[in-house]
Amino acid sequence: MDIKKIHLIAACGTGMGTLACMLQEAGYEVSGSDQNVYPPMSDFLNQKGIKLYKGFNPDNIGHKPDLVVIGNAVTRENSEAKFVMEQEIPYLSMPQALNKFFARNKKIILITGTHGKTTTASIMAYLLYEAGLDPSFMIGGILNNFNSSFHIGKGEYFVIEGDEYDTAFFDKGPKFMHYDPVITINTGIEFDHADIFTSIDHIKEVFTNFLKKLKPDSLLIASEENQNLDEILKFADCRIEKFGQKNDCWSFDDYIIDSGKALFEIISPGKKTIKIKTSLMGKHNIMNTLPVACAAKEIGIPNNILQNALKKFSGIKRRQEIRGEKNGITVMDDFAHHPSAVRETIAAVKPFYKPGRIIAVFEPGTNTSMRDIFQAIYPESFIGADIVCIKEPSGIGKIPAKERLSAKKLVQDITARGIDAMYFNTTDLIVDFISKQATKGDLILVMSNKGFDNIHLKILNSI
């Protein structure tokens, strides 16, 4: 079949929007539709010349595309999806399309796990680029070094960030099951995605199925610090290397902060050391570099190129991204929303902003974080912050009342731990509070998986 025109249903999601841009760059005529056509993805797609339709309507595909890609946010009752089925228009899921058009015949390096996927995948992709291997990559964040979340390279490697979430309504398995990697990195497994998973055992089950399909000659690089992952490694019939802080795996030592940079040594299982200097903050980001160092050895990339890449790596938007500094006050944006990510992010940035205060601003926005699953765990995550501002989640109404996280109780529990915490029901009230409280040297750390009403710019304009 000769494919020229491709339409994407639910095109403004991170993965689908990135795929749309890749297809357009590859020379296809691309269009898309979404219920809410909103920036920044809609602006990005428009800049690429991709036609966007607001709302779902069969008329949006009246131009008779040769292929339709259906996103995982789309149900089988979607009007466009129903039209595709009725008219027997060829369709694929996002991972299927990525395989068909870009990943086929490539050596896939797949990054999986609950936390750190985007950062680890970004470091991996940039290292391959610095090594002159011109990789392709598709990542759930915009790499500052490329100002893009994707690259279609001529080299043999393709770096993909693969998660355990559903693929599509016609394929309820995890996205990562669609890939056949030569190297897999797993950063660890925790409970998440409460809208589709019932328990940690449910999540371990899908990861177990993935491990079982890895080819014997492929390499799995696994965190040795995660018990959930350790319990299922026995199901993998491939080569395994581990990273963490034990002596018999890829580890690190001599971590210090000097002039705003992190300095440490990567230690291989053979006790060889690699001195690293990077602008990445926090020990959790060091842990993201360890599996990349292991993969570099597997591929044959020299240590000096690894050192140079980590020194030049300038991070990812929405991952400890400094949005601005005014009157000596820094505003930082971070995607953290899971309790572990909140805890590690606060711990990571605190040493870089002494003696100033950490004012942590948090809005839970995922289906999991808006539920009471982590109600008792979240308070401990904010230890290390000096002031905590908790906003009532804007989407809390879609969660059943008996299952909802109580933002007010969270504030009470944080306060009980000796931290100055406050509850707010609007973004503007937080901005007003911070404009009166913040002083020179403070870091305003905004954490959410949402846009948070553009609070970063509002704070910068108010201080």
N, C-alpha and C positions, 0 to 999 in steps of 0.2 A: 504494500500500500504506500502510495506517495503522500507523505504528510507535509503540508505547507502551513495550514491554519490550525492553531491550538487555542482552546478556551479553557480557563481555569475557574472552577466554581469554588468560592471562598478564597479569593486571591490575595487578601490583605493580611493573612497570617504570616508569621516570620518565614516558615519553610516554604509555603506556597508562593509568597511574593518573591523570595529568592529564586525559586525554580522558574517563575515567570521571566525574571530578568535574564537568567541563564539561557532560556529558550530563545528569547528575543535577540540576545547577543550571538547566539548560534545561527541566526538567520531566519527563524520562523516568524510568521505573523501571529502575534499573541494578543489575546484579549482576556479580560477577567471580570468577575462580578463578586460582590460581597454585600452583606446586609448593611454594614456600616463602612462606608468608604472614608477612612480617617487617616490623617497623617500620624507618623511619618511615612509609613509604607505606601500609602496612596500617592503622596507627593513623589516618592522615589520611583514608583511605577510610571507615573505621568511623565517624569523627567526622562525616562527611558523610552517614551513614545508608546507605551502600552495602553490600549483603550480600556477604560474601567467603567463598569455599569454599577450604579448604586441600587441595591436591592436585587432580589432574585426573580427572574421572569423568563419564560421560554423565548420571548422575543430577543433576549440578549444573545441567543445562539441561533438567531434566524439567518445569520450569514453562513450557516452550514460549515462549521469547523470540521476538519478531518479527524480530530481527536479532542476529547475532553478529559481534563485531569480534575478529579473530585477530591477535595480536601477532607480531612477527618472531622472537621466541625460540621459537615453536611450530613443530614439524615436522609433516609430513602424517601421521605415525604417532601423533600425540597422540590419546588416546582421545576427547576432546571434539571435536577437529577432525574425526576420522573420523565421529563421530556426526552432526555438522553436515552433512557431505557426503552421508552415507547417507540422512538424513531430508530433504535438500534444503532446509535452513533457509537463508534469505538470509544472506550474510556479506560483510564488507568488511575491508580492511586499515585500519590506523590512519590513514594519510594520506587514504585514500578516505573514511573516516568524517568526518574533519576537514573535508574539502571539502564533503561532502554536507550536514552539519548547521551548519557555522559559517563556512567561508571562501567559500562560493559568493556571488557578487555583491559581494565585498569587494575592495578594492585591497590586494593582498598585498605586503608588504615582507619579502623572504626573506633570511635571513642564512646564508651557507654558508662553508666553509673548514675547515681542520684545527684551528685554534686561535682562541680568542676569540669563538666564536659566541654563547655564553650571555651574556657581558658586553656585547657589542655589541648583541645583540637587546634586552637589558634596558634599556640606555641609550636605545635607539631608542623602545621602548615608553613609557618614562617621559617622554621628551621630548614625544611625541605627547599624552600625558595632560596634561602641564603646559601644553601649547598649547591645551587645551580641546577636543581632537579625539576624546576618548573612544574610544581604539582597542581592538580585541580583541587579545589576544596569547596565545600558547602557547609557553613557553620551558622549556628543560631545567634550570631552577634556580628557587629561590624568591627573588623580589625582596623585599628588606627593606622597600621603600616600600609594597608591597601585601600583604606576608606571604602571597604566593601565587605560583604559577607560571603562572597564567592569569587572564584577565579577558574577559568577554563584553561588549563595549562596543556602543554604538549608533552609533559613528562609522563612516566608510567604510574605515578602514585596519585591516589585520590583520597583525601582526608574527609571523612564524613562524621558528623556528630549524630549518633543514633540513640533514640530514647525508647523507652518501653511502652509508650502510649499507643493507643489504637491506630491502625493505619487508615481505615475507612469503614463505612457501614457495610461494605461488601467484603471486608477483610478485617475481622476483629482482632487479629494478632498484632503484636508489637511491630513497630517500624523496623527495628534492627534485625528482625528475622528475614528481611528481604536481601540482606547483604552477605557476601561471602569474603570476609576479610583475610588478608595475609597476616596482618597484625591487629590485635584487639587490645584496647586499654580499658580496664574497668576500674573506676575510681572508688567503688564501694556501693553498697545497697542499703537504703533506708526506706521507710514507709513514705509514700507520696502518692499523688493522683487518687485521692479518696473517692473521686467521682466514678472511677472504673475499677479500682482495686479494693478488696474487702479487708485485707490484712497484709502484714509483711510476708506471711507464708505464700499468699497469692502472688506477690511480686517475685519472691524467690522462685516460684514455679516457672514463671515466664523466662527468667534469667537462666534457670536450669535448662530449659528447652533450647535456649540459644547456645549455651555451652556445649550441649550434646551435638550440635550440628557443625561445630568448628572442625576444620580438617586437621588431621594429625600433624601435617607439616607446617601448620600455621602457628603463630606465637601469641599467647595470651599474657599480657602484663597486668597483674592484679595487685590491688592494695592488700597488704598483709595485716592491716589494722582494722579491717572490717569483718566482724564475726559472721554476719549474714552471708557475705561473699565467701568467706573461708569454708563455711558449711557445705557449699555446693560446688566447690572447685573439683571435688572428686569425680564429678560427672563430665569433666572436660577431658577429651582424648587427644589433646594437643600439647605442644611444649608450653611450659609455664615458667615465667619469672615473676618475682614479687618486688614490691617497693614499699617502703615504710621507714621505721626507725629501728629495726632489728639488725643484728650484725651480719646475717646471712642473706641480705637482700640489698637492693638499691636504696641507699639511705643518704642522710646529710649530717653535717656537723659544723661547728664553729660559726653559727649564725650570729651575725652582728648587724647593726644599722649604722651606717657612716655617711654623713652628708646627704641624707635623704635616699640612700641606696641600700639595698639588702646585699650583704656579702656572706657567702657560705661555701662549703665544699660538698660536692656530690661524691659519694663513695660507692664504688661498684662492689658487687659480691666478692670480687677478687682483691678488694682493698685498695684499688687504684683510685686516686682522687682527681677531681676536676674543680678548679677554683672558679666560682661564678660571681658575677656582679650584675645586679638587675634592679630595675625600678619597681618590680612587682612587690607588693606589700604583703607580709604575713607568712607564717609557716604553712598555712594551707596552700598558698601559691607555690611554695617550695615543693610541696608534695605533688603539685601539678607538673613540675619540671622533671621529677624523677622518672616517671614512665617514658617521658620523651627522651631522656638520656639513654634509657635502655633501648628504645626503638632506634635511636641514632646508632648505637653499637650494632644492632641487628642489620641495619641498612648499610653500615660502613661509612658513616659520616664522622670525620675526624673531630677530636675534642675542641680544637681551636675554632672550628666553625660553630659548634654548639655554644661555646663561650661567647663568641661574637654575636650570634643570633639572640641569646638571652640578654646581652647588654643592650642591643638595639631594639628589642621588642618593646613596643610602646603601648601595649594593652588593647582593651576592647571597650567599646562604648557600653555604658551601663554596668561596667565591672570596675568599681573603684575609680570611676571617671570623674575627674575634677571639672565641674561645670563652670566654675568661676571663683575669683577671689576679689573681695572688696573690703576696704578698711581693715585689712589684716584678718578677715574672716573667710574661711574656705568653705565652699559648698560642693559636696561630693554626692554622686549618684551611684547606687549599687542595686543590682537585681535581687539581692538577698530577700528571701521570704520564708524559707524553711528554718526551723529553730537552729539547726546546726550551722546553716549559712549565716544567719544573723550573728550567732556567737562568734564564729571564726572571723567575720568581717570586722566586728568591733575590736576583737583582739589584734587583728592585723594592723589596723590603722592607728591604734592608740599610741604606740611608741613613736610614730612619725609626727605626732602633733603635741608632744609635751613642750611646755607645761600647760598648754591650752586645754580647754574642756572638749569632750565629745558630746555633742547634742544629737542624740539618735532620734530620727523621725521615721515612724513605721506605719505603713498601711498594709495589712494582710489583704491579698487580692485573689489568690488562687482558690480553687474549689476545696483544697485541703486546708489551707491556712485560715479560711473563714469558718471552718468547722471547729468543734471543741476538742478535736483529737489531740492537739498540742496545748490545750489550755493550761495544764499543769507544768508543761515543759518550757513554754515561752519565757516565763519570768527569769529563769536562770540564764537565758540567752543574752539578756541585756546587762549582765554584770560586766562592769568595765566602762559603761557609759556614765556620764555625769548627770545628764538630764535626758529623759525619755519622753517623747511626744507620740502618743498613740492615736491614730485617727480611726473613727468608726468606718469599717469597710463600706465602700460605695455600693458594692454588689451583694451585701449581706442578705437582701430580700429574697434572693434566689435559693438560699439555703433553708431547709426546713427549720422552723423555730426551735425545736428541741435539740437540734444538732449544731446550733450556731456558737461560734466563739463569742465570749463576752469581752468586748474591749474594755469596759469599765472594770470588770473583775481583774483583767490583766494588769491594768494600772494599779489597782489595789495591791496585787501580789508583788509587783515590781517595787512599789513604795515600801512594802513590808521588808524588803531586802536592803533598805537604807538608800535607795536611789530615788532621786526627785523625779517623779513620773506624773504626767497629766493626760487627761482624756480630752479629745476634741471631736466635734461632729462635723466640722467643715475644714477645708484646707485653708481658707482665708484666716480663720482664727489661729491656726498654727503659725501662719506667716506673721500675723500681728504680734503673737507672743515672742517669736524669735527675733523680730525687729527690735524689741525692747530688751531682750535678755542677752543676745549674743555680743561678745566683746572680742577685741583683738586677740588673735591666737586660737580662737575656737574653730572646731571643725563641725559643720552641720552635715551629718551623715544621713542622707535620705535613702531608705530601703523599701523597695516595693517592686513587684513584677508588673505594675501598671504605670501609666503615664503620670498619675498622681496630680492631675489638674495643672501640670506645668509648674509645680511648686518650686522647682529649682530657680527658675527665672524670676518668679514672684519674690522669693527670698532675697535674691541678688538685687532686685530693684528696691527692696525695702530697707536693707541694712546700710 
